[in-house]
Amino acid sequence: MSFPSKPEVEVIHDLKNAAFKWSGWLKIWYAKEFPYRVELLNILARYGGEVGQEKSFAEIMEAKVERSKDERNAIGSTRIMLPSGPKAA
């Protein structure tokens, strides 16, 4: 779980109580997946969708994965021509 800025003390407390750990390197909170943790993430990640629907953590993550795939496909379809080395005589 990542946040755009440092979360409130209560949120940090909830994450720690659910045995999440902070990765200073990756700047994320992480833990092994268990139903109670997924439920906590769903609560923390809820927001109004484009048409006012709430999205679950799983739906948000699925959308991020899809966007990532689209970005990789776009990058993969772009060909960059590099200059070749010296030609042998």
GIBELUR-V405301 format. One record per helix or strand. SS is the DSSP state (~ for helix, > for strand). FROM is the first residue (numbers start at 0). TO is the last residue. If there is no record, write none. Layout:
ss=SS from=FROM to=TO
ss=SS from=FROM to=TO
//
This chain:
ss=~ from=8 to=16
ss=> from=20 to=22
ss=> from=27 to=29
ss=~ from=34 to=44
ss=> from=47 to=47
ss=> from=53 to=53
ss=~ from=56 to=75
//
